[in-house]
Amino acid sequence: MTQSSLIRTVALVLATALVWGLPQRTPAATSWTFYGITVHVSTQNIKVEDPRTKQVMSFLLVPKFDQVFSADGKTTYQMGKVKAGQYVAVIYDRKALGSAHADKIYLMDNANQRLATQ
């Protein structure tokens, strides 16, 4: 073994020991909530407008998205229950390539209150 390869091997072992010896930080679970009126709903995305600020956000939906709840979180709904013109709260994050994607959708009434079950 030559001296340069020995130095590289020792450096690799030390670097590996440093990485494995350091405490691992858990990334913070960063998510946000956006409230507004549904402008568009499809199988791939949902677009919501905040009526106060007129800000419009579009959220990607994964295939077979099934995280639609009543405002209190006790009742689940099919994605087909979400219609254009309906007030919703979207819990989202930007983990997938920086794009906003919906984690959960809560169906609200216009006063930001629980939607009455029918």
MODELLER restraints for C-alpha pairs under 7 A, 6 or more apart:
rsr = mdl.restraints
at = mdl.atoms
rsr.add(forms.Gaussian(group=physical.xy_distance, feature=features.Distance(at['CA:30:A'], at['CA:93:A']), mean=6.48, stdev=0.5))
rsr.add(forms.Gaussian(group=physical.xy_distance, feature=features.Distance(at['CA:31:A'], at['CA:91:A']), mean=6.68, stdev=0.5))
rsr.add(forms.Gaussian(group=physical.xy_distance, feature=features.Distance(at['CA:31:A'], at['CA:92:A']), mean=5.50, stdev=0.5))
rsr.add(forms.Gaussian(group=physical.xy_distance, feature=features.Distance(at['CA:31:A'], at['CA:93:A']), mean=4.60, stdev=0.5))
rsr.add(forms.Gaussian(group=physical.xy_distance, feature=features.Distance(at['CA:32:A'], at['CA:91:A']), mean=5.66, stdev=0.5))
rsr.add(forms.Gaussian(group=physical.xy_distance, feature=features.Distance(at['CA:32:A'], at['CA:92:A']), mean=5.45, stdev=0.5))
rsr.add(forms.Gaussian(group=physical.xy_distance, feature=features.Distance(at['CA:32:A'], at['CA:93:A']), mean=6.26, stdev=0.5))
rsr.add(forms.Gaussian(group=physical.xy_distance, feature=features.Distance(at['CA:33:A'], at['CA:89:A']), mean=6.48, stdev=0.5))
rsr.add(forms.Gaussian(group=physical.xy_distance, feature=features.Distance(at['CA:33:A'], at['CA:90:A']), mean=5.47, stdev=0.5))
rsr.add(forms.Gaussian(group=physical.xy_distance, feature=features.Distance(at['CA:33:A'], at['CA:91:A']), mean=4.50, stdev=0.5))
rsr.add(forms.Gaussian(group=physical.xy_distance, feature=features.Distance(at['CA:33:A'], at['CA:92:A']), mean=6.31, stdev=0.5))
rsr.add(forms.Gaussian(group=physical.xy_distance, feature=features.Distance(at['CA:34:A'], at['CA:89:A']), mean=5.61, stdev=0.5))
rsr.add(forms.Gaussian(group=physical.xy_distance, feature=features.Distance(at['CA:34:A'], at['CA:90:A']), mean=5.18, stdev=0.5))
rsr.add(forms.Gaussian(group=physical.xy_distance, feature=features.Distance(at['CA:34:A'], at['CA:91:A']), mean=6.62, stdev=0.5))
rsr.add(forms.Gaussian(group=physical.xy_distance, feature=features.Distance(at['CA:35:A'], at['CA:50:A']), mean=6.18, stdev=0.5))
rsr.add(forms.Gaussian(group=physical.xy_distance, feature=features.Distance(at['CA:35:A'], at['CA:88:A']), mean=5.84, stdev=0.5))
rsr.add(forms.Gaussian(group=physical.xy_distance, feature=features.Distance(at['CA:35:A'], at['CA:89:A']), mean=4.39, stdev=0.5))
rsr.add(forms.Gaussian(group=physical.xy_distance, feature=features.Distance(at['CA:35:A'], at['CA:90:A']), mean=6.40, stdev=0.5))
rsr.add(forms.Gaussian(group=physical.xy_distance, feature=features.Distance(at['CA:36:A'], at['CA:48:A']), mean=5.62, stdev=0.5))
rsr.add(forms.Gaussian(group=physical.xy_distance, feature=features.Distance(at['CA:36:A'], at['CA:49:A']), mean=5.06, stdev=0.5))
rsr.add(forms.Gaussian(group=physical.xy_distance, feature=features.Distance(at['CA:36:A'], at['CA:50:A']), mean=4.18, stdev=0.5))
rsr.add(forms.Gaussian(group=physical.xy_distance, feature=features.Distance(at['CA:36:A'], at['CA:51:A']), mean=6.29, stdev=0.5))
rsr.add(forms.Gaussian(group=physical.xy_distance, feature=features.Distance(at['CA:36:A'], at['CA:87:A']), mean=5.52, stdev=0.5))
rsr.add(forms.Gaussian(group=physical.xy_distance, feature=features.Distance(at['CA:36:A'], at['CA:88:A']), mean=5.67, stdev=0.5))
rsr.add(forms.Gaussian(group=physical.xy_distance, feature=features.Distance(at['CA:36:A'], at['CA:89:A']), mean=6.59, stdev=0.5))
rsr.add(forms.Gaussian(group=physical.xy_distance, feature=features.Distance(at['CA:37:A'], at['CA:48:A']), mean=5.40, stdev=0.5))
rsr.add(forms.Gaussian(group=physical.xy_distance, feature=features.Distance(at['CA:37:A'], at['CA:49:A']), mean=5.26, stdev=0.5))
rsr.add(forms.Gaussian(group=physical.xy_distance, feature=features.Distance(at['CA:37:A'], at['CA:50:A']), mean=6.35, stdev=0.5))
rsr.add(forms.Gaussian(group=physical.xy_distance, feature=features.Distance(at['CA:37:A'], at['CA:51:A']), mean=6.99, stdev=0.5))
rsr.add(forms.Gaussian(group=physical.xy_distance, feature=features.Distance(at['CA:37:A'], at['CA:85:A']), mean=5.55, stdev=0.5))
rsr.add(forms.Gaussian(group=physical.xy_distance, feature=features.Distance(at['CA:37:A'], at['CA:86:A']), mean=5.37, stdev=0.5))
rsr.add(forms.Gaussian(group=physical.xy_distance, feature=features.Distance(at['CA:37:A'], at['CA:87:A']), mean=4.37, stdev=0.5))
rsr.add(forms.Gaussian(group=physical.xy_distance, feature=features.Distance(at['CA:37:A'], at['CA:88:A']), mean=6.15, stdev=0.5))
rsr.add(forms.Gaussian(group=physical.xy_distance, feature=features.Distance(at['CA:38:A'], at['CA:47:A']), mean=5.98, stdev=0.5))
rsr.add(forms.Gaussian(group=physical.xy_distance, feature=features.Distance(at['CA:38:A'], at['CA:48:A']), mean=4.42, stdev=0.5))
rsr.add(forms.Gaussian(group=physical.xy_distance, feature=features.Distance(at['CA:38:A'], at['CA:49:A']), mean=6.42, stdev=0.5))
rsr.add(forms.Gaussian(group=physical.xy_distance, feature=features.Distance(at['CA:38:A'], at['CA:83:A']), mean=6.90, stdev=0.5))
rsr.add(forms.Gaussian(group=physical.xy_distance, feature=features.Distance(at['CA:38:A'], at['CA:84:A']), mean=4.84, stdev=0.5))
rsr.add(forms.Gaussian(group=physical.xy_distance, feature=features.Distance(at['CA:38:A'], at['CA:85:A']), mean=5.11, stdev=0.5))
rsr.add(forms.Gaussian(group=physical.xy_distance, feature=features.Distance(at['CA:38:A'], at['CA:86:A']), mean=5.37, stdev=0.5))
rsr.add(forms.Gaussian(group=physical.xy_distance, feature=features.Distance(at['CA:38:A'], at['CA:87:A']), mean=6.26, stdev=0.5))
rsr.add(forms.Gaussian(group=physical.xy_distance, feature=features.Distance(at['CA:38:A'], at['CA:88:A']), mean=6.81, stdev=0.5))
rsr.add(forms.Gaussian(group=physical.xy_distance, feature=features.Distance(at['CA:39:A'], at['CA:47:A']), mean=5.41, stdev=0.5))
rsr.add(forms.Gaussian(group=physical.xy_distance, feature=features.Distance(at['CA:39:A'], at['CA:48:A']), mean=5.38, stdev=0.5))
rsr.add(forms.Gaussian(group=physical.xy_distance, feature=features.Distance(at['CA:39:A'], at['CA:49:A']), mean=6.54, stdev=0.5))
rsr.add(forms.Gaussian(group=physical.xy_distance, feature=features.Distance(at['CA:39:A'], at['CA:84:A']), mean=5.14, stdev=0.5))
rsr.add(forms.Gaussian(group=physical.xy_distance, feature=features.Distance(at['CA:39:A'], at['CA:85:A']), mean=6.13, stdev=0.5))
rsr.add(forms.Gaussian(group=physical.xy_distance, feature=features.Distance(at['CA:40:A'], at['CA:46:A']), mean=5.62, stdev=0.5))
rsr.add(forms.Gaussian(group=physical.xy_distance, feature=features.Distance(at['CA:40:A'], at['CA:47:A']), mean=4.98, stdev=0.5))
rsr.add(forms.Gaussian(group=physical.xy_distance, feature=features.Distance(at['CA:40:A'], at['CA:84:A']), mean=5.60, stdev=0.5))
rsr.add(forms.Gaussian(group=physical.xy_distance, feature=features.Distance(at['CA:41:A'], at['CA:47:A']), mean=6.51, stdev=0.5))
rsr.add(forms.Gaussian(group=physical.xy_distance, feature=features.Distance(at['CA:41:A'], at['CA:83:A']), mean=6.74, stdev=0.5))
rsr.add(forms.Gaussian(group=physical.xy_distance, feature=features.Distance(at['CA:41:A'], at['CA:84:A']), mean=6.55, stdev=0.5))
rsr.add(forms.Gaussian(group=physical.xy_distance, feature=features.Distance(at['CA:43:A'], at['CA:61:A']), mean=6.97, stdev=0.5))
rsr.add(forms.Gaussian(group=physical.xy_distance, feature=features.Distance(at['CA:44:A'], at['CA:60:A']), mean=5.96, stdev=0.5))
rsr.add(forms.Gaussian(group=physical.xy_distance, feature=features.Distance(at['CA:44:A'], at['CA:61:A']), mean=5.01, stdev=0.5))
rsr.add(forms.Gaussian(group=physical.xy_distance, feature=features.Distance(at['CA:44:A'], at['CA:62:A']), mean=6.73, stdev=0.5))
rsr.add(forms.Gaussian(group=physical.xy_distance, feature=features.Distance(at['CA:45:A'], at['CA:58:A']), mean=6.79, stdev=0.5))
rsr.add(forms.Gaussian(group=physical.xy_distance, feature=features.Distance(at['CA:45:A'], at['CA:59:A']), mean=5.43, stdev=0.5))
rsr.add(forms.Gaussian(group=physical.xy_distance, feature=features.Distance(at['CA:45:A'], at['CA:60:A']), mean=4.38, stdev=0.5))
rsr.add(forms.Gaussian(group=physical.xy_distance, feature=features.Distance(at['CA:45:A'], at['CA:61:A']), mean=4.99, stdev=0.5))
rsr.add(forms.Gaussian(group=physical.xy_distance, feature=features.Distance(at['CA:46:A'], at['CA:58:A']), mean=5.72, stdev=0.5))
rsr.add(forms.Gaussian(group=physical.xy_distance, feature=features.Distance(at['CA:46:A'], at['CA:59:A']), mean=5.31, stdev=0.5))
rsr.add(forms.Gaussian(group=physical.xy_distance, feature=features.Distance(at['CA:46:A'], at['CA:60:A']), mean=6.65, stdev=0.5))
rsr.add(forms.Gaussian(group=physical.xy_distance, feature=features.Distance(at['CA:47:A'], at['CA:56:A']), mean=6.92, stdev=0.5))
rsr.add(forms.Gaussian(group=physical.xy_distance, feature=features.Distance(at['CA:47:A'], at['CA:57:A']), mean=5.68, stdev=0.5))
rsr.add(forms.Gaussian(group=physical.xy_distance, feature=features.Distance(at['CA:47:A'], at['CA:58:A']), mean=4.19, stdev=0.5))
rsr.add(forms.Gaussian(group=physical.xy_distance, feature=features.Distance(at['CA:47:A'], at['CA:59:A']), mean=6.25, stdev=0.5))
rsr.add(forms.Gaussian(group=physical.xy_distance, feature=features.Distance(at['CA:48:A'], at['CA:56:A']), mean=5.62, stdev=0.5))
rsr.add(forms.Gaussian(group=physical.xy_distance, feature=features.Distance(at['CA:48:A'], at['CA:57:A']), mean=5.43, stdev=0.5))
rsr.add(forms.Gaussian(group=physical.xy_distance, feature=features.Distance(at['CA:48:A'], at['CA:58:A']), mean=6.34, stdev=0.5))
rsr.add(forms.Gaussian(group=physical.xy_distance, feature=features.Distance(at['CA:49:A'], at['CA:55:A']), mean=5.60, stdev=0.5))
rsr.add(forms.Gaussian(group=physical.xy_distance, feature=features.Distance(at['CA:49:A'], at['CA:56:A']), mean=4.20, stdev=0.5))
rsr.add(forms.Gaussian(group=physical.xy_distance, feature=features.Distance(at['CA:49:A'], at['CA:57:A']), mean=6.41, stdev=0.5))
rsr.add(forms.Gaussian(group=physical.xy_distance, feature=features.Distance(at['CA:50:A'], at['CA:56:A']), mean=6.39, stdev=0.5))
rsr.add(forms.Gaussian(group=physical.xy_distance, feature=features.Distance(at['CA:59:A'], at['CA:100:A']), mean=5.21, stdev=0.5))
rsr.add(forms.Gaussian(group=physical.xy_distance, feature=features.Distance(at['CA:59:A'], at['CA:101:A']), mean=4.65, stdev=0.5))
rsr.add(forms.Gaussian(group=physical.xy_distance, feature=features.Distance(at['CA:59:A'], at['CA:102:A']), mean=5.61, stdev=0.5))
rsr.add(forms.Gaussian(group=physical.xy_distance, feature=features.Distance(at['CA:60:A'], at['CA:100:A']), mean=6.38, stdev=0.5))
rsr.add(forms.Gaussian(group=physical.xy_distance, feature=features.Distance(at['CA:60:A'], at['CA:101:A']), mean=4.37, stdev=0.5))
rsr.add(forms.Gaussian(group=physical.xy_distance, feature=features.Distance(at['CA:60:A'], at['CA:102:A']), mean=6.15, stdev=0.5))
rsr.add(forms.Gaussian(group=physical.xy_distance, feature=features.Distance(at['CA:61:A'], at['CA:101:A']), mean=6.05, stdev=0.5))
rsr.add(forms.Gaussian(group=physical.xy_distance, feature=features.Distance(at['CA:61:A'], at['CA:102:A']), mean=5.97, stdev=0.5))
rsr.add(forms.Gaussian(group=physical.xy_distance, feature=features.Distance(at['CA:66:A'], at['CA:78:A']), mean=6.49, stdev=0.5))
rsr.add(forms.Gaussian(group=physical.xy_distance, feature=features.Distance(at['CA:66:A'], at['CA:79:A']), mean=6.34, stdev=0.5))
rsr.add(forms.Gaussian(group=physical.xy_distance, feature=features.Distance(at['CA:67:A'], at['CA:103:A']), mean=6.92, stdev=0.5))
rsr.add(forms.Gaussian(group=physical.xy_distance, feature=features.Distance(at['CA:67:A'], at['CA:104:A']), mean=4.86, stdev=0.5))
rsr.add(forms.Gaussian(group=physical.xy_distance, feature=features.Distance(at['CA:67:A'], at['CA:105:A']), mean=6.19, stdev=0.5))
rsr.add(forms.Gaussian(group=physical.xy_distance, feature=features.Distance(at['CA:68:A'], at['CA:76:A']), mean=5.72, stdev=0.5))
rsr.add(forms.Gaussian(group=physical.xy_distance, feature=features.Distance(at['CA:68:A'], at['CA:77:A']), mean=5.30, stdev=0.5))
rsr.add(forms.Gaussian(group=physical.xy_distance, feature=features.Distance(at['CA:68:A'], at['CA:78:A']), mean=6.58, stdev=0.5))
rsr.add(forms.Gaussian(group=physical.xy_distance, feature=features.Distance(at['CA:68:A'], at['CA:79:A']), mean=6.38, stdev=0.5))
rsr.add(forms.Gaussian(group=physical.xy_distance, feature=features.Distance(at['CA:68:A'], at['CA:104:A']), mean=6.01, stdev=0.5))
rsr.add(forms.Gaussian(group=physical.xy_distance, feature=features.Distance(at['CA:68:A'], at['CA:105:A']), mean=4.76, stdev=0.5))
rsr.add(forms.Gaussian(group=physical.xy_distance, feature=features.Distance(at['CA:68:A'], at['CA:106:A']), mean=5.82, stdev=0.5))
rsr.add(forms.Gaussian(group=physical.xy_distance, feature=features.Distance(at['CA:69:A'], at['CA:75:A']), mean=5.57, stdev=0.5))
rsr.add(forms.Gaussian(group=physical.xy_distance, feature=features.Distance(at['CA:69:A'], at['CA:76:A']), mean=4.43, stdev=0.5))
rsr.add(forms.Gaussian(group=physical.xy_distance, feature=features.Distance(at['CA:69:A'], at['CA:77:A']), mean=5.83, stdev=0.5))
rsr.add(forms.Gaussian(group=physical.xy_distance, feature=features.Distance(at['CA:69:A'], at['CA:105:A']), mean=6.20, stdev=0.5))
rsr.add(forms.Gaussian(group=physical.xy_distance, feature=features.Distance(at['CA:69:A'], at['CA:106:A']), mean=4.79, stdev=0.5))
rsr.add(forms.Gaussian(group=physical.xy_distance, feature=features.Distance(at['CA:69:A'], at['CA:107:A']), mean=6.25, stdev=0.5))
rsr.add(forms.Gaussian(group=physical.xy_distance, feature=features.Distance(at['CA:70:A'], at['CA:76:A']), mean=6.39, stdev=0.5))
rsr.add(forms.Gaussian(group=physical.xy_distance, feature=features.Distance(at['CA:70:A'], at['CA:106:A']), mean=5.40, stdev=0.5))
rsr.add(forms.Gaussian(group=physical.xy_distance, feature=features.Distance(at['CA:70:A'], at['CA:107:A']), mean=5.17, stdev=0.5))
rsr.add(forms.Gaussian(group=physical.xy_distance, feature=features.Distance(at['CA:70:A'], at['CA:114:A']), mean=6.54, stdev=0.5))
rsr.add(forms.Gaussian(group=physical.xy_distance, feature=features.Distance(at['CA:70:A'], at['CA:115:A']), mean=6.23, stdev=0.5))
rsr.add(forms.Gaussian(group=physical.xy_distance, feature=features.Distance(at['CA:71:A'], at['CA:106:A']), mean=5.19, stdev=0.5))
rsr.add(forms.Gaussian(group=physical.xy_distance, feature=features.Distance(at['CA:71:A'], at['CA:107:A']), mean=5.65, stdev=0.5))
rsr.add(forms.Gaussian(group=physical.xy_distance, feature=features.Distance(at['CA:71:A'], at['CA:108:A']), mean=5.66, stdev=0.5))
rsr.add(forms.Gaussian(group=physical.xy_distance, feature=features.Distance(at['CA:71:A'], at['CA:113:A']), mean=6.82, stdev=0.5))
rsr.add(forms.Gaussian(group=physical.xy_distance, feature=features.Distance(at['CA:71:A'], at['CA:114:A']), mean=4.57, stdev=0.5))
rsr.add(forms.Gaussian(group=physical.xy_distance, feature=features.Distance(at['CA:71:A'], at['CA:115:A']), mean=6.36, stdev=0.5))
rsr.add(forms.Gaussian(group=physical.xy_distance, feature=features.Distance(at['CA:72:A'], at['CA:114:A']), mean=6.28, stdev=0.5))
rsr.add(forms.Gaussian(group=physical.xy_distance, feature=features.Distance(at['CA:87:A'], at['CA:107:A']), mean=6.48, stdev=0.5))
rsr.add(forms.Gaussian(group=physical.xy_distance, feature=features.Distance(at['CA:87:A'], at['CA:108:A']), mean=5.24, stdev=0.5))
rsr.add(forms.Gaussian(group=physical.xy_distance, feature=features.Distance(at['CA:87:A'], at['CA:109:A']), mean=5.72, stdev=0.5))
rsr.add(forms.Gaussian(group=physical.xy_distance, feature=features.Distance(at['CA:87:A'], at['CA:110:A']), mean=5.86, stdev=0.5))
rsr.add(forms.Gaussian(group=physical.xy_distance, feature=features.Distance(at['CA:88:A'], at['CA:105:A']), mean=6.69, stdev=0.5))
rsr.add(forms.Gaussian(group=physical.xy_distance, feature=features.Distance(at['CA:88:A'], at['CA:106:A']), mean=5.55, stdev=0.5))
rsr.add(forms.Gaussian(group=physical.xy_distance, feature=features.Distance(at['CA:88:A'], at['CA:107:A']), mean=4.75, stdev=0.5))
rsr.add(forms.Gaussian(group=physical.xy_distance, feature=features.Distance(at['CA:88:A'], at['CA:108:A']), mean=5.12, stdev=0.5))
rsr.add(forms.Gaussian(group=physical.xy_distance, feature=features.Distance(at['CA:89:A'], at['CA:105:A']), mean=5.78, stdev=0.5))
rsr.add(forms.Gaussian(group=physical.xy_distance, feature=features.Distance(at['CA:89:A'], at['CA:106:A']), mean=5.01, stdev=0.5))
rsr.add(forms.Gaussian(group=physical.xy_distance, feature=features.Distance(at['CA:89:A'], at['CA:107:A']), mean=6.62, stdev=0.5))
rsr.add(forms.Gaussian(group=physical.xy_distance, feature=features.Distance(at['CA:89:A'], at['CA:108:A']), mean=6.94, stdev=0.5))
rsr.add(forms.Gaussian(group=physical.xy_distance, feature=features.Distance(at['CA:90:A'], at['CA:102:A']), mean=6.30, stdev=0.5))
rsr.add(forms.Gaussian(group=physical.xy_distance, feature=features.Distance(at['CA:90:A'], at['CA:104:A']), mean=5.95, stdev=0.5))
rsr.add(forms.Gaussian(group=physical.xy_distance, feature=features.Distance(at['CA:90:A'], at['CA:105:A']), mean=4.61, stdev=0.5))
rsr.add(forms.Gaussian(group=physical.xy_distance, feature=features.Distance(at['CA:90:A'], at['CA:106:A']), mean=6.39, stdev=0.5))
rsr.add(forms.Gaussian(group=physical.xy_distance, feature=features.Distance(at['CA:91:A'], at['CA:102:A']), mean=5.92, stdev=0.5))
rsr.add(forms.Gaussian(group=physical.xy_distance, feature=features.Distance(at['CA:91:A'], at['CA:103:A']), mean=5.55, stdev=0.5))
rsr.add(forms.Gaussian(group=physical.xy_distance, feature=features.Distance(at['CA:91:A'], at['CA:104:A']), mean=5.12, stdev=0.5))
rsr.add(forms.Gaussian(group=physical.xy_distance, feature=features.Distance(at['CA:91:A'], at['CA:105:A']), mean=6.28, stdev=0.5))
rsr.add(forms.Gaussian(group=physical.xy_distance, feature=features.Distance(at['CA:92:A'], at['CA:100:A']), mean=6.27, stdev=0.5))
rsr.add(forms.Gaussian(group=physical.xy_distance, feature=features.Distance(at['CA:92:A'], at['CA:101:A']), mean=5.46, stdev=0.5))
rsr.add(forms.Gaussian(group=physical.xy_distance, feature=features.Distance(at['CA:92:A'], at['CA:102:A']), mean=4.39, stdev=0.5))
rsr.add(forms.Gaussian(group=physical.xy_distance, feature=features.Distance(at['CA:92:A'], at['CA:103:A']), mean=5.13, stdev=0.5))
rsr.add(forms.Gaussian(group=physical.xy_distance, feature=features.Distance(at['CA:93:A'], at['CA:100:A']), mean=5.60, stdev=0.5))
rsr.add(forms.Gaussian(group=physical.xy_distance, feature=features.Distance(at['CA:93:A'], at['CA:101:A']), mean=5.90, stdev=0.5))
rsr.add(forms.Gaussian(group=physical.xy_distance, feature=features.Distance(at['CA:93:A'], at['CA:102:A']), mean=6.90, stdev=0.5))
rsr.add(forms.Gaussian(group=physical.xy_distance, feature=features.Distance(at['CA:94:A'], at['CA:100:A']), mean=4.68, stdev=0.5))
rsr.add(forms.Gaussian(group=physical.xy_distance, feature=features.Distance(at['CA:94:A'], at['CA:101:A']), mean=6.37, stdev=0.5))
rsr.add(forms.Gaussian(group=physical.xy_distance, feature=features.Distance(at['CA:107:A'], at['CA:115:A']), mean=6.25, stdev=0.5))
rsr.add(forms.Gaussian(group=physical.xy_distance, feature=features.Distance(at['CA:108:A'], at['CA:114:A']), mean=5.38, stdev=0.5))
rsr.add(forms.Gaussian(group=physical.xy_distance, feature=features.Distance(at['CA:108:A'], at['CA:115:A']), mean=5.08, stdev=0.5))
rsr.add(forms.Gaussian(group=physical.xy_distance, feature=features.Distance(at['CA:109:A'], at['CA:115:A']), mean=5.28, stdev=0.5))
